[in-house]
């Protein structure tokens, strides 16, 4: 097979989508298939290495921190597809690139599937509520539902990373949904206390405090303000107990830096250099805290648990389904007080034992091998049944 991934959700510092595509490309290459990647970049070029081809298309920055770009030179997308002639195109975002994937696929006789990585309508609803008030939310929700149904029903399949979200999209009218939960490379993400201690020393994190870790974009849609407010509350009440470590960049970098100045108990890295380093970062922490309330899956929470570091979050997102650290310990509502109480409850328990139980569950259920076995079966079915 020749599989093409086409997405804007990709940058040198991006997270889950990039890791999913990278793992898939490695698996395709290992099985003798070919992978084509088309993404925005600083300049337009084609690179080929083994069975992998990467096209970057010069695109303007839309985020200087996360380094995301808007892919607007869509004619170059079709030129790349026409040259490579993939057997299948997978589109990874819900905007103009998705429409181009569908149009070019039909023009070239290539089936397209969409991956519903982000429940983007939630972001639209939050903006509407913020600027126009709650009365407009229902109108925006209906517009978002109609848009989602119209776009994704044009794909041969819509891949969705959680069963709960799949059920929701079916009620919206999507007829082609395939649930595909993501996974972890259990050969990289696994418990190792010695490596965790070594990484903690290298990172300069304090040994005499409990380190709370967050990995992800520093953007409002990740509910990062709630995390920062919660840590400020904990620091005021327990000034000698906790340290916050953050890996990621985004719009709220300034807020994080102010918190670091106010508390002197914050460590920050804009990104990690590869999966191996990220695994050691997870191992070095005492507790992973994810404040997201709109997650479609939450790959970082799965990776953290695979490394033996338990997770605390806020109940009610699709991330609940992949919590093996004890949902009863999670915050019952989206507030600083509630999240702080959940963190205190978790850190007063046996974190090591909780983390090892979670790691065993993740290893048994979420290895990438089983994920891609299922995904490639979907690809083959789509290719075989496609009738342009």
C-alpha positions as CSV (number, residue, x, y, z in Angstrom):
1,X,0.0,0.0,0.0
2,X,0.9,3.6,-0.5
3,X,-0.8,5.7,2.2
4,X,-0.8,9.5,2.3
5,X,-1.3,11.6,5.4
6,X,-2.4,15.2,4.8
7,X,-2.9,17.6,7.7
8,X,-2.3,21.1,9.1
9,X,-2.2,19.8,12.7
10,X,1.6,19.2,12.4
11,X,4.5,21.2,13.6
12,X,8.1,20.7,14.9
13,X,6.7,21.0,18.4
14,X,3.3,19.4,18.0
15,X,2.1,16.4,20.0
16,X,-0.4,13.6,19.6
17,X,-1.2,13.9,15.9
18,X,2.5,14.0,15.0
19,X,3.3,11.0,17.2
20,X,0.4,9.0,15.6
21,X,1.5,9.8,12.1
22,X,5.2,9.0,13.0
23,X,4.3,5.7,14.5
24,X,2.1,4.8,11.5
25,X,4.9,5.7,9.1
26,X,7.3,3.4,10.9
27,X,4.8,0.6,11.0
28,X,4.0,0.9,7.2
29,X,7.8,1.0,6.4
30,X,8.4,-2.1,8.6
31,X,5.7,-4.0,6.6
32,X,7.1,-3.0,3.2
33,X,4.5,-0.3,2.5
34,X,5.1,3.3,1.4
35,X,4.2,6.5,3.3
36,X,3.6,10.0,1.9
37,X,3.2,13.0,4.3
38,X,2.0,16.4,3.1
39,X,2.2,19.2,5.7
40,X,2.7,22.9,5.9
41,X,6.3,24.1,6.5
42,X,8.7,27.0,6.3
43,X,9.6,26.2,2.7
44,X,8.3,24.1,-0.2
45,X,10.3,20.9,-0.7
46,X,10.1,17.2,-1.3
47,X,12.3,14.8,0.8
48,X,12.5,11.0,0.3
49,X,14.1,8.5,2.7
50,X,13.6,4.8,2.2
51,X,9.9,4.2,1.9
52,X,8.9,7.6,3.3
53,X,8.3,10.8,1.3
54,X,7.6,14.1,3.0
55,X,6.3,17.2,1.2
56,X,6.4,20.5,3.0
57,X,4.5,23.4,1.5
58,X,5.5,26.9,2.4
59,X,2.8,28.3,4.7
60,X,2.3,31.3,7.0
61,X,2.5,30.8,10.7
62,X,-0.7,31.1,12.7
63,X,1.0,30.4,16.0
64,X,4.5,31.5,16.7
65,X,4.7,29.5,19.9
66,X,3.3,26.1,18.8
67,X,4.6,26.9,15.3
68,X,1.4,25.7,13.5
69,X,0.9,27.0,9.9
70,X,-2.1,27.5,7.6
71,X,-1.8,25.4,4.5
72,X,-3.3,27.7,1.8
73,X,-1.4,26.8,-1.4
74,X,-3.8,24.0,-2.1
75,X,-2.8,23.5,-5.7
76,X,0.5,22.1,-4.5
77,X,-1.3,19.5,-2.5
78,X,-3.0,18.2,-5.6
79,X,0.3,18.3,-7.5
80,X,1.9,16.1,-4.8
81,X,-1.0,13.7,-4.8
82,X,-0.9,13.4,-8.6
83,X,2.8,12.7,-8.6
84,X,2.7,10.1,-5.8
85,X,-0.6,8.4,-6.7
86,X,-1.3,7.0,-3.2
87,X,-3.8,4.1,-2.7
88,X,-5.5,6.1,0.1
89,X,-5.5,9.6,1.5
90,X,-6.1,10.3,5.3
91,X,-7.0,13.8,6.1
92,X,-6.2,14.9,9.7
93,X,-8.0,18.3,10.1
94,X,-11.5,19.6,9.6
95,X,-10.8,22.8,7.6
96,X,-9.9,23.8,4.0
97,X,-7.3,21.0,3.7
98,X,-10.0,18.4,4.4
99,X,-12.2,19.7,1.6
100,X,-9.1,19.7,-0.7
101,X,-8.3,16.1,0.2
102,X,-11.9,15.0,-0.8
103,X,-11.9,17.0,-4.0
104,X,-8.4,15.9,-5.1
105,X,-9.2,12.3,-4.2
106,X,-12.3,12.3,-6.3
107,X,-10.5,13.9,-9.2
108,X,-7.7,11.4,-9.1
109,X,-9.8,8.3,-8.2
110,X,-8.2,7.9,-4.8
111,X,-10.4,7.1,-1.7
112,X,-10.1,9.4,1.3
113,X,-10.7,8.8,5.0
114,X,-10.9,11.5,7.7
115,X,-9.4,11.3,11.2
116,X,-11.5,13.2,13.8
117,X,-8.6,14.2,15.9
118,X,-10.2,17.3,17.5
119,X,-13.8,17.9,18.5
120,X,-13.4,21.3,16.9
121,X,-17.0,22.4,17.4
122,X,-16.3,22.8,21.2
123,X,-13.7,25.5,20.4
124,X,-16.2,27.3,18.2
125,X,-18.9,27.1,21.0
126,X,-16.5,28.5,23.6
127,X,-15.7,31.5,21.4
128,X,-19.4,32.1,20.7
129,X,-20.2,32.0,24.4
130,X,-17.3,34.3,25.2
131,X,-18.1,37.0,22.6
132,X,-21.8,36.7,21.9
133,X,-23.3,35.1,25.1
134,X,-24.9,31.8,25.9
135,X,-28.0,32.4,23.8
136,X,-25.9,32.0,20.6
137,X,-24.4,28.7,21.7
138,X,-27.3,26.6,20.6
139,X,-27.3,28.2,17.1
140,X,-23.5,27.6,16.8
141,X,-23.9,24.0,18.0
142,X,-26.4,23.3,15.3
143,X,-24.2,25.0,12.6
144,X,-21.2,22.9,13.8
145,X,-23.3,19.7,13.7
146,X,-24.5,20.4,10.2
147,X,-20.9,21.3,9.0
148,X,-19.4,18.2,10.6
149,X,-22.1,15.9,9.1
150,X,-21.7,17.5,5.7
151,X,-17.9,17.3,5.7
152,X,-17.3,13.9,7.2
153,X,-20.0,12.0,5.4
154,X,-18.0,12.7,2.2
155,X,-15.2,10.6,3.4
156,X,-15.2,6.8,2.9
157,X,-14.6,6.4,6.6
158,X,-14.3,8.7,9.6
159,X,-11.8,7.4,12.2
160,X,-12.7,8.5,15.7
161,X,-10.4,7.9,18.8
162,X,-13.0,7.1,21.4
163,X,-16.2,5.1,21.5
164,X,-18.1,7.8,23.3
165,X,-17.2,10.4,20.6
166,X,-18.2,7.9,17.9
167,X,-21.6,7.5,19.5
168,X,-22.0,11.3,19.6
169,X,-21.1,11.7,16.0
170,X,-23.5,9.0,15.0
171,X,-26.3,10.9,16.7
172,X,-25.2,13.9,14.6
173,X,-25.8,11.9,11.4
174,X,-22.4,10.5,10.5
175,X,-22.8,7.2,8.7
176,X,-19.3,6.0,8.2
177,X,-17.7,6.1,11.7
178,X,-14.9,3.7,12.7
179,X,-13.7,3.8,16.3
180,X,-9.9,3.7,16.4
181,X,-8.4,4.3,19.9
182,X,-4.8,5.3,19.8
183,X,-1.9,3.5,21.5
184,X,1.6,3.7,22.9
185,X,4.9,2.1,22.0
186,X,5.3,-0.1,25.0
187,X,9.0,-0.7,24.0
188,X,9.6,3.0,24.9
189,X,6.9,3.9,27.4
190,X,7.3,1.5,30.3
191,X,8.0,1.9,34.1
192,X,11.7,2.3,35.0
193,X,12.3,3.9,38.4
194,X,16.1,4.2,37.9
195,X,15.8,6.0,34.7
196,X,13.1,8.3,36.2
197,X,15.5,9.2,39.1
198,X,18.3,9.9,36.6
199,X,16.0,12.1,34.5
200,X,14.8,14.0,37.5
201,X,18.4,14.9,38.4
202,X,19.2,15.9,34.8
203,X,16.1,18.1,34.6
204,X,16.9,19.8,37.9
205,X,13.5,19.0,39.5
206,X,13.6,19.0,43.3
207,X,13.9,15.7,45.2
208,X,12.1,17.0,48.3
209,X,8.9,18.0,46.5
210,X,6.1,16.2,44.7
211,X,6.5,17.0,41.0
212,X,3.2,17.6,39.1
213,X,3.6,17.3,35.3
214,X,1.7,18.6,32.4
215,X,2.6,17.8,28.8
216,X,0.7,19.6,26.0
217,X,-0.1,22.9,24.3
218,X,-0.3,25.9,26.5
219,X,-3.6,27.0,24.9
220,X,-7.0,27.9,26.4
221,X,-8.7,24.9,24.6
222,X,-6.5,22.6,26.8
223,X,-7.9,24.4,30.0
224,X,-4.4,25.3,31.0
225,X,-5.6,28.4,32.9
226,X,-7.3,25.9,35.3
227,X,-4.0,24.1,35.8
228,X,-2.1,27.3,36.5
229,X,-4.8,28.5,38.9
230,X,-4.9,25.2,40.7
231,X,-1.1,25.2,41.2
232,X,-1.2,28.7,42.5
233,X,-3.8,27.6,45.0
234,X,-1.8,24.6,46.1
235,X,1.4,26.7,46.4
236,X,-0.3,29.2,48.6
237,X,-1.6,26.5,51.0
238,X,1.4,24.1,50.8
239,X,4.4,26.3,49.8
240,X,7.0,23.6,50.4
241,X,5.2,20.6,49.0
242,X,4.7,20.8,45.2
243,X,6.6,21.7,42.1
244,X,5.0,22.1,38.6
245,X,6.8,20.9,35.5
246,X,5.4,21.8,32.1
247,X,6.4,20.5,28.7
248,X,4.8,22.5,25.8
249,X,4.3,25.9,24.4
250,X,1.5,28.1,23.3
251,X,-0.6,31.2,23.8
252,X,-0.4,31.0,27.6
253,X,3.3,30.9,27.9
254,X,3.3,34.4,29.5
255,X,0.8,33.2,32.2
256,X,3.1,30.3,32.9
257,X,6.1,32.5,33.2
258,X,4.3,34.8,35.6
259,X,3.4,31.8,37.8
260,X,7.1,30.7,37.7
261,X,8.2,34.2,38.9
262,X,5.5,34.3,41.6
263,X,6.2,30.8,43.0
264,X,9.8,29.9,42.0
265,X,8.4,26.4,41.8
266,X,7.9,25.9,38.1
267,X,10.1,24.2,35.5
268,X,9.3,24.7,31.8
269,X,10.5,23.1,28.5
270,X,8.9,24.2,25.2
271,X,9.2,20.6,23.8
272,X,10.9,17.3,24.3
273,X,13.5,15.8,21.9
274,X,11.8,12.5,20.9
275,X,9.8,9.7,22.5
276,X,12.7,8.4,24.6
277,X,13.3,11.7,26.4
278,X,9.5,12.2,26.8
279,X,9.3,8.7,28.4
280,X,12.0,9.7,30.9
281,X,10.1,12.9,31.7
282,X,7.0,11.0,32.5
283,X,9.0,8.7,34.8
284,X,10.7,11.6,36.6
285,X,7.3,13.0,37.7
286,X,5.3,12.0,40.7
287,X,1.9,12.7,39.2
288,X,0.6,13.8,35.8
289,X,-2.1,16.4,35.8
290,X,-4.3,16.9,32.7
291,X,-6.9,19.7,33.1
292,X,-8.5,19.1,29.7
293,X,-12.3,18.9,29.6
294,X,-12.7,18.6,25.8
295,X,-10.3,15.8,25.0
296,X,-11.2,13.3,22.2
297,X,-8.7,10.8,23.6
298,X,-5.7,12.2,25.6
299,X,-2.7,10.3,24.3
300,X,-0.3,12.0,26.9
301,X,-2.4,10.5,29.7
302,X,-2.0,7.1,28.2
303,X,1.8,7.5,27.8
304,X,2.2,8.8,31.3
305,X,0.4,5.8,32.8
306,X,2.4,3.4,30.5
307,X,5.5,4.8,32.2
308,X,4.1,4.1,35.7
309,X,3.1,7.7,36.5
310,X,-0.6,8.0,37.6
311,X,-2.9,10.7,36.2
312,X,-5.3,13.1,37.7
313,X,-7.8,15.0,35.5
314,X,-11.3,16.4,35.4
315,X,-14.2,14.0,34.9
316,X,-16.5,14.3,31.9
317,X,-14.3,14.2,28.8
318,X,-13.6,11.2,26.5
319,X,-10.3,10.9,28.4
320,X,-12.3,9.2,31.3
321,X,-12.3,5.9,29.3
322,X,-8.5,5.6,29.4
323,X,-7.9,6.4,33.0
324,X,-6.4,3.4,34.9
325,X,-5.2,5.4,37.9
326,X,-8.6,5.6,39.6
327,X,-11.4,7.8,38.2
328,X,-12.8,8.2,41.8
329,X,-9.7,10.3,42.5
330,X,-10.4,12.7,39.6
331,X,-11.9,16.2,40.0
332,X,-15.7,16.1,40.0
333,X,-16.0,19.5,38.4
334,X,-14.0,22.1,36.5
335,X,-12.7,24.3,39.3
336,X,-9.4,25.1,41.0
337,X,-10.7,23.9,44.4
338,X,-12.0,20.6,43.0
339,X,-8.8,19.9,41.0
340,X,-6.6,20.8,43.9
341,X,-8.5,18.5,46.2
342,X,-8.1,15.7,43.6
343,X,-4.4,16.2,43.4
344,X,-4.1,16.2,47.2
345,X,-6.1,12.9,47.4
346,X,-3.9,11.3,44.8
347,X,-0.6,12.4,46.3
348,X,-1.6,11.2,49.7
349,X,-2.0,7.6,48.3
350,X,0.6,5.1,47.1
351,X,1.5,6.8,43.8
352,X,4.1,4.1,42.8
353,X,1.6,1.2,43.3
354,X,-1.2,3.1,41.4
355,X,1.2,3.9,38.6
356,X,2.4,0.3,38.2
357,X,-1.2,-1.0,38.1
358,X,-2.0,1.6,35.4
359,X,1.1,0.6,33.4
360,X,0.0,-3.0,33.3
361,X,-3.5,-2.1,32.1
362,X,-2.1,0.2,29.3
363,X,0.4,-2.4,28.2
364,X,-2.3,-5.1,27.9
365,X,-4.8,-3.0,26.0
366,X,-3.1,-0.2,24.1
367,X,0.0,-1.3,22.2
368,X,0.4,0.3,18.8
369,X,0.7,-3.0,17.1
370,X,-2.9,-3.9,17.7
371,X,-4.0,-0.3,16.8
372,X,-2.3,-0.5,13.4
373,X,-3.4,-4.0,12.6
374,X,-7.0,-2.7,12.9
375,X,-6.2,0.5,11.0
376,X,-4.5,-1.3,8.1
377,X,-7.5,-3.6,7.8
378,X,-9.8,-0.6,7.5
379,X,-7.5,0.8,4.8
380,X,-7.5,-2.4,2.8
381,X,-11.3,-2.6,3.0
382,X,-11.7,1.0,1.9
383,X,-9.3,0.5,-1.0
384,X,-10.9,-2.7,-2.1
385,X,-14.5,-1.4,-2.0
386,X,-13.8,2.1,-3.5
387,X,-15.8,2.8,-6.6
388,X,-14.9,6.2,-8.0
